[in-house]
Amino acid sequence: MSSMMKIERIQARILDIPTIRPHKFSFGAISRQSPVIVQLWLRNGATGFGEAATIGGPSWNEESPESILHAIESYLGPALAGQDASRFEALLQRMDAVCKGNHFAKGAVEMAAVDAVSRTLGVPAWSLLGGKVRESMPLAWTLASGDSAKDIEEAEAMLAARRHRVFKLKIGARAAADDIAHVGRIARALAGRASLTVDINQAWDGNTARRHLPALVASGVTLIEQPVARWNVEALRALTAALPTDALLMADETVCSPQDALQLAQQRACHVFSLKVAKHGGLVRTRAVAAIAEAADIGWYGGTMLETSLGSAASAHVFATLAGRDHGCELFGPQLLVDDIVSTPMTLRDFELHFPDGPGFGVDVVPERLDRFDRARQGLQAVHVDLGRNSKAATAVKD
């Protein structure tokens, strides 16, 4: 093991960044994002960054910004003291040994290790993840105000600026008939100029989905994401089999681990996997899920947890390496935030997100912006893990 690649120190902290508008889901709405930013130092002095973003705290799954921070401080950080950062799978196995689950936390730490190693070698992260097979992907934008007129106005502005022509609609919070009418109004306004996806975020039961999915397809929706609860694989299977041929069903919350992916593939329970680095537990395991999709002739979609440009760029690097049939990506998180934490974000041009070439993830974090949004500056606690001494110290940072 090269001593220069040994992990020296990790710092993790929670940021609170307002969004440009409320972002509504079937389970509620958010007006700020609270990503956990991880910074990892190697013995050679190189540093890398990682990110774990949740949606609405623990509303999306079991992890919250606070639990992610705690897992890194108390378990994951000490387990990686002095380890070779370039042995990514070995790092994941060590983290698994001391902490079950906690995929978001593990993914953020692995991400920081990949960034630090890539920067040490002076290469883009994608070169360590299998090599790039695509330069860009179509970028979707989510219309989530809940107001049809506002959503149409927002979509028209995006089309005029040549930023997005794939739109996702968040539904499920209202009665199904009201949601169908909302989708129909937007579909008619954008007919022939954009494609539509709906995300129901597990809000419907199997019978509701069976009754109403055909109406969504008839209105022009081509991709339907997670209509039923994550555990309801049988309903997903039945809906996939019954869905009209001009639309596809996408699993999101149901497909987290490679084992989940294998079960869905065996049961033919979806047409597309939504890939998200956070829920899969890192970049390496995202590739494992994608490999099952390719082997099973299942498409994939580059999902988001509304990360900053840091987490979005990390996702872009792994998406750039994936073969198989893609259905675009939605790495629009930075555009939803009032400010970013990097000096130069990824390029969005002619409806495509163009992937950066590094070194590392190809974006440079601005320390002053981390400080600006650091929750610790509001009198709460930032946690610093000193791996060189294999000890923990919590430091409160005051204004």
RAWOBEL-V729924 format. One record per pair of residues at least 6 apart in sequence whose ideal C-beta (glycine too) atoms are under 6 Angstrom apart, sorted by the first residue. I is the first residue (numbers start at 1). J is the second residue. D is the distance in Angstrom with one decimal. If there is no record, write none. Layout:
i=<I/I>
j=<J/J>
d=<D/D>
//
This chain:
i=<1/4/4/5/5/5/6/6/7/7/7/7/8/8/8/8/9/9/9/9/10/10/10/10/11/11/12/12/12/12/12/13/13/13/14/14/14/14/14/15/15/16/16/16/16/17/17/17/18/18/19/19/20/22/22/23/23/24/24/24/25/25/26/26/26/26/27/28/28/30/33/34/35/35/35/36/36/36/36/37/38/38/38/38/39/40/40/40/40/41/42/42/46/46/46/47/48/48/48/49/49/49/49/50/50/50/51/51/51/51/52/52/52/52/53/53/53/53/54/55/55/57/58/63/68/68/69/71/71/71/72/73/73/73/75/75/76/76/77/77/78/79/79/81/81/85/85/85/86/88/91/95/103/103/104/106/106/107/107/107/107/110/111/114/114/115/115/118/118/118/118/119/119/122/124/124/125/125/125/126/126/126/126/129/129/129/130/132/134/136/136/136/137/137/137/138/138/138/138/139/140/140/140/140/141/141/141/141/142/143/143/143/143/144/145/148/148/151/152/152/155/155/158/159/162/162/163/165/165/166/166/167/167/168/168/169/169/170/171/171/171/172/172/172/176/176/180/183/184/187/187/187/195/196/196/197/198/198/198/199/200/202/202/202/204/204/206/206/209/209/209/217/217/222/223/223/224/225/225/226/226/228/230/230/233/236/236/237/237/239/240/240/240/243/248/248/249/249/250/250/251/251/251/252/255/255/255/256/258/258/261/261/262/264/265/265/272/272/272/273/273/273/274/274/275/275/275/276/276/277/277/277/278/280/280/283/286/290/290/293/293/294/294/299/299/300/300/301/302/302/304/304/304/306/307/308/308/308/309/309/309/309/309/312/312/312/313/313/313/313/313/314/315/316/317/320/331/334/334/341/341/341/342/342/342/343/343/346/346/347/356/376/376/377/381/381/382/383/384/384/385>
j=<84/43/44/84/85/86/43/82/80/83/85/387/41/42/43/388/41/386/387/388/40/77/385/387/39/384/36/38/69/72/383/37/374/382/34/36/65/69/375/35/373/32/34/373/375/33/337/373/32/338/31/336/338/29/31/30/144/144/146/170/170/201/172/173/201/203/59/56/59/56/306/65/51/53/308/52/65/68/69/51/50/108/109/112/49/48/112/113/116/47/85/116/116/119/120/116/112/115/116/112/115/310/365/108/111/112/108/307/310/311/68/104/108/278/305/306/307/311/60/305/306/64/64/104/104/105/383/99/102/105/105/383/385/392/98/99/95/109/385/387/390/94/98/387/390/113/116/117/117/284/113/106/279/281/278/281/282/277/278/281/282/282/314/125/283/360/361/125/128/359/360/359/360/359/357/358/317/360/361/132/317/320/321/283/318/321/321/320/320/352/353/354/328/329/353/166/328/351/352/353/166/168/328/330/158/164/167/332/168/151/154/167/169/170/151/182/185/186/186/189/167/190/164/165/350/351/348/194/351/195/328/194/196/197/199/183/198/199/179/198/200/200/201/203/208/212/215/219/219/196/219/220/222/220/221/223/216/221/224/225/227/226/229/253/227/228/228/235/227/228/239/244/247/247/248/250/249/250/252/252/253/235/253/254/269/269/270/267/269/249/249/269/270/249/271/272/270/271/272/274/264/270/273/274/261/264/273/279/288/289/289/292/292/270/292/296/299/301/327/293/298/300/301/303/286/300/303/303/305/283/286/315/305/286/289/318/318/300/322/300/324/323/324/325/327/324/326/327/319/329/330/331/333/333/333/334/340/341/334/340/342/345/363/331/333/334/346/356/361/362/363/361/331/355/361/355/353/340/345/365/369/370/363/364/365/364/366/353/356/354/362/382/397/399/394/396/397/394/393/395/392>
d=<4.4/5.7/4.0/5.1/5.2/4.9/4.5/5.3/5.2/5.4/5.1/5.6/4.6/5.9/4.9/5.1/4.5/5.6/5.3/5.8/5.1/4.8/4.6/5.7/4.7/4.9/5.9/4.9/5.5/4.5/5.7/5.9/5.6/4.3/5.6/5.5/4.7/6.0/4.4/5.5/4.0/5.6/5.2/5.8/5.2/5.1/5.0/5.0/4.8/4.8/5.7/5.2/5.9/4.8/5.2/5.2/4.9/4.8/4.8/5.8/5.5/5.3/3.0/4.9/4.0/3.7/5.3/5.7/6.0/5.0/5.5/4.5/5.2/4.1/5.9/4.6/5.3/4.6/5.7/5.6/4.2/4.6/5.8/4.6/5.5/5.2/3.8/5.9/5.3/5.0/5.8/5.2/5.1/5.2/4.4/5.9/4.6/3.1/2.9/5.6/5.6/5.5/5.1/4.1/3.2/3.4/5.8/5.4/4.8/3.5/5.0/4.1/3.8/5.7/4.4/5.7/4.4/5.8/6.0/5.9/6.0/4.7/4.1/4.6/5.4/4.4/5.6/5.8/4.6/4.0/5.5/4.4/5.6/5.8/4.9/4.3/5.1/5.4/3.6/6.0/5.9/5.0/4.5/4.2/4.4/4.4/5.8/5.3/4.8/5.2/5.9/4.8/6.0/3.7/4.6/4.9/6.0/5.5/5.2/5.1/4.1/3.7/5.0/5.3/5.9/4.3/5.4/4.5/5.9/5.7/4.5/4.9/4.3/5.2/4.8/2.8/4.3/5.9/5.4/4.8/4.5/4.9/5.4/6.0/5.6/4.9/4.1/4.6/5.6/4.2/6.0/4.5/5.6/4.6/5.7/5.6/3.9/6.0/6.0/4.1/4.0/5.4/5.6/4.3/5.5/3.9/5.7/5.5/4.5/3.9/6.0/5.4/5.4/4.3/5.6/5.3/4.4/5.6/5.8/4.6/5.5/5.9/4.2/6.0/5.5/5.9/5.8/4.6/5.1/5.2/5.5/5.6/5.7/4.3/5.6/5.7/4.9/5.4/4.0/5.5/5.8/4.4/5.3/2.8/5.7/4.8/5.0/5.5/4.5/5.7/4.5/4.1/5.5/5.8/4.9/4.1/5.9/5.3/5.6/4.1/4.4/5.6/4.9/5.9/5.0/5.9/5.7/3.6/4.2/5.6/5.6/4.8/4.3/5.4/5.3/5.7/5.3/4.5/5.5/4.3/5.4/4.6/3.9/4.7/5.3/4.2/5.8/4.9/4.1/5.9/4.8/5.8/5.6/5.5/3.9/5.4/5.2/5.3/4.0/5.5/5.7/4.1/5.9/4.0/5.3/5.8/5.1/4.7/4.6/5.6/4.7/4.1/5.8/5.5/5.8/3.6/4.3/5.5/5.8/4.9/5.8/5.0/5.0/4.1/5.6/5.3/5.8/4.2/5.9/5.9/5.2/5.0/4.9/4.5/5.4/4.6/5.2/5.7/4.8/5.0/5.8/5.7/3.9/4.1/5.4/5.8/5.7/4.5/4.6/2.8/4.9/5.3/5.2/4.1/4.6/5.8/5.9/5.0/4.5/5.0/4.4/4.4/5.3/4.2/5.4/5.9/5.9/5.7/4.2/5.8/4.6/5.0/5.8/4.7/5.8/4.7/5.9/5.1/5.4/5.7/4.5/5.9/4.2/5.9/5.7/4.8/5.4/5.9/5.7/4.3/2.6/3.6/4.1/5.5/5.7/5.3/5.3/5.3/5.9/5.4/5.8>
//
